[in-house]
């Protein structure tokens, strides 16, 4: 069962400005990545549902977070059906991110008052998701749409909260483009938690990078 309400989760997303996301089949690596992000100041993590037995890894990871990392909000991404969403929520997922908008996922998440963020790619999809209770829309793939799309959406719908994923990098120019366009936060995967960091198990470098990106986001916003 979720330890954080949907309001607490979306507020943390707004405050932090970044949601790191990753998947790894080795629970010890996953724990180390989560702790490095936590020590770097991140208080959100999206564990993507991509590999075999991902649910088992997630279950162990969230138990670790509850015991060792107070205030860390762990959620799940790449969920494509209501059954999977329900399984992850029973394991304690605090939010559910999907690559597409699906009404069945909206219903099961709303039933438990768990934040869900659907991948949307048009104003109609975004409006429909919001009619179903969506607090924060995932723009995916962000690299296809770009900051210009966000700015255009915020014109007729200034109340819409958007989190682009894909096409977001750690460079100031890239982040400034997204935040100047009006995004609430960004989702960042391999550009933050790189293959090199994982291969070398260089968790100190990851901690430093997370801290640097969070500080850069604060600078851009101010």
Buried (B, 14 or more C-beta within 10 A) or exposed (E): EBBBEBEBBBEBBEEBBBBBBBBBEEBEBBBBBBBBBBBBBBBBBBBBBEEEEBBEBBBBBBEBBEEEBEEBBBBBBBBEEBEBBBBBBEBBBBBBBBBBBBEEBBBBBBEBEBBBBBBBBEBEBBBBBBEBBBBBBBBBBBEEBBBEBBBEBBEEBEEBBBBBBBBBBBEEEBBBBBBEBBBBBBBBBBBBBBEEBBEEBBBEBBBBBBBEBBEBBEEBEE
